[in-house]
Amino acid sequence: MKLEPSCTREEVRVAYRAAIKQVHPDVNRHPRAEATAQALNEARRVLADPGLREEYDVARRRCHAARARRASIRSSIYPVPPAPQPAPSRPTVGWWQRPELLNALAAVLRAAAQRRRPSQPKVMWKPGKTRDGKAVCYRTPVRKRTR
């Protein structure tokens, strides 16, 4: 429910109502919605009762203290590794999605088609798009003009 340790019963009630509206099994059809709603009910029950809340706070403080002790022991035994460097940024657009590269490729392919063997049929390379919008280069036969 994302509450502060010093929250009041009213803040617990408001946070519980907001959270249960999202995860209640009648509203949310997720397979784990019922288990999440039961966990929220248990959390509200513990945080609303002053005696149970005191027990919970003591257990939470012990857990945090033990975790801090383990972390200090671990850091004294094992050196802290350096932080990983961010990966270099890469272009998010591939060469096949850049029209200027496709036009250059089509020009190179056209030039190669002009240097073809005489036995091969004439073809023209053109940039285009598929039905789903992907850019491609395709071959089309060159037809002789008739008058």
C-alpha positions as CSV (number, residue, x, y, z in Angstrom):
1,M,0.0,0.0,0.0
2,K,3.1,2.2,0.0
3,L,2.6,3.8,3.5
4,E,5.0,5.5,5.7
5,P,5.9,3.8,9.0
6,S,4.4,6.7,11.0
7,C,1.0,6.7,9.1
8,T,-2.3,7.0,11.0
9,R,-5.3,4.6,11.0
10,E,-7.1,7.0,8.6
11,E,-4.2,6.9,6.1
12,V,-4.2,3.1,6.3
13,R,-7.9,3.1,5.6
14,V,-7.7,5.4,2.6
15,A,-4.7,3.6,1.1
16,Y,-6.4,0.2,1.6
17,R,-9.6,1.4,-0.2
18,A,-7.6,2.7,-3.1
19,A,-5.6,-0.5,-3.4
20,I,-8.5,-2.9,-3.0
21,K,-10.5,-1.1,-5.7
22,Q,-7.7,-2.1,-8.2
23,V,-7.1,-5.7,-7.1
24,H,-10.5,-6.9,-5.9
25,P,-11.4,-10.2,-7.7
26,D,-14.8,-8.8,-8.8
27,V,-13.0,-6.0,-10.7
28,N,-9.6,-7.6,-11.6
29,R,-9.7,-10.9,-13.5
30,H,-6.0,-11.7,-13.0
31,P,-5.4,-15.2,-11.6
32,R,-3.6,-13.9,-8.6
33,A,-6.1,-11.1,-7.8
34,E,-7.7,-13.1,-5.0
35,A,-4.4,-13.8,-3.3
36,T,-3.4,-10.1,-3.6
37,A,-6.7,-9.0,-2.1
38,Q,-6.3,-11.4,0.8
39,A,-2.8,-10.0,1.4
40,L,-4.2,-6.5,1.4
41,N,-6.9,-7.5,3.9
42,E,-4.2,-9.0,6.2
43,A,-2.0,-5.9,5.9
44,R,-5.0,-3.6,6.8
45,R,-5.9,-5.9,9.7
46,V,-2.4,-5.7,11.1
47,L,-1.9,-2.0,10.5
48,A,-5.3,-1.0,12.0
49,D,-4.8,-2.9,15.3
50,P,-2.4,-1.0,17.6
51,G,-1.1,-4.2,19.3
52,L,-0.5,-6.1,16.1
53,R,1.0,-3.0,14.5
54,E,3.6,-2.7,17.4
55,E,4.6,-6.3,16.9
56,Y,4.9,-5.7,13.1
57,D,7.1,-2.6,13.7
58,V,9.4,-4.4,16.1
59,A,9.8,-7.3,13.6
60,R,10.4,-4.8,10.7
61,R,13.1,-3.0,12.7
62,R,14.8,-6.3,13.5
63,C,14.7,-7.3,9.9
64,H,16.2,-4.0,8.7
65,A,18.9,-4.2,11.4
66,A,19.8,-7.7,10.4
67,R,19.9,-6.8,6.8
68,A,22.2,-3.8,7.5
69,R,24.5,-6.1,9.6
70,R,24.7,-8.6,6.7
71,A,25.4,-5.8,4.2
72,S,28.2,-4.4,6.4
73,I,29.8,-7.8,6.8
74,R,29.4,-8.6,3.1
75,S,31.0,-5.3,2.1
76,S,33.9,-5.9,4.5
77,I,34.5,-9.3,3.0
78,Y,33.8,-8.7,-0.6
79,P,34.9,-5.5,-2.3
80,V,32.2,-3.6,-4.1
81,P,32.5,-4.0,-7.8
82,P,32.6,-0.8,-9.9
83,A,29.3,0.3,-11.3
84,P,28.6,-1.0,-14.8
85,Q,29.1,1.5,-17.6
86,P,26.1,2.2,-19.7
87,A,26.0,0.6,-23.1
88,P,26.9,2.8,-26.0
89,S,23.8,4.2,-27.7
90,R,22.9,2.5,-31.0
91,P,20.6,3.7,-33.7
92,T,17.1,2.5,-33.2
93,V,16.4,2.5,-36.9
94,G,17.9,-0.2,-39.2
95,W,19.4,0.5,-42.5
96,W,16.4,-1.0,-44.2
97,Q,14.2,1.7,-42.7
98,R,16.3,4.6,-43.9
99,P,15.2,5.9,-47.3
100,E,18.5,7.5,-48.2
101,L,20.3,4.2,-47.7
102,L,17.6,2.3,-49.7
103,N,17.9,4.8,-52.5
104,A,21.7,4.4,-52.6
105,L,21.3,0.6,-52.6
106,A,18.8,0.8,-55.4
107,A,21.3,3.0,-57.4
108,V,24.1,0.5,-56.9
109,L,21.9,-2.4,-57.9
110,R,20.7,-0.4,-61.0
111,A,24.3,0.2,-62.0
112,A,25.1,-3.5,-61.6
113,A,22.0,-4.4,-63.7
114,Q,23.3,-2.2,-66.5
115,R,26.6,-4.1,-66.5
116,R,24.7,-7.4,-66.9
117,R,25.4,-10.1,-69.3
118,P,23.6,-9.9,-72.6
119,S,21.8,-13.2,-72.1
120,Q,20.1,-12.0,-68.9
121,P,16.8,-10.1,-69.1
122,K,16.9,-6.4,-68.2
123,V,15.6,-5.6,-64.7
124,M,15.3,-2.3,-62.8
125,W,15.8,-2.1,-59.0
126,K,13.4,0.2,-57.2
127,P,12.9,1.1,-53.6
128,G,9.4,0.3,-52.4
129,K,7.3,-0.9,-49.5
130,T,5.6,-4.2,-48.6
131,R,1.9,-4.4,-47.7
132,D,2.7,-4.1,-44.0
133,G,4.7,-0.9,-44.6
134,K,8.3,-2.3,-44.5
135,A,10.7,-0.6,-46.9
136,V,12.3,-3.0,-49.4
137,C,14.2,-2.9,-52.7
138,Y,12.6,-5.0,-55.4
139,R,13.3,-6.0,-59.0
140,T,11.0,-5.1,-61.9
141,P,11.5,-6.2,-65.5
142,V,12.2,-3.4,-67.9
143,R,9.7,-3.6,-70.8
144,K,10.5,-2.3,-74.3
145,R,8.5,0.7,-75.3
146,T,6.2,0.1,-78.2
147,R,5.0,3.0,-80.3
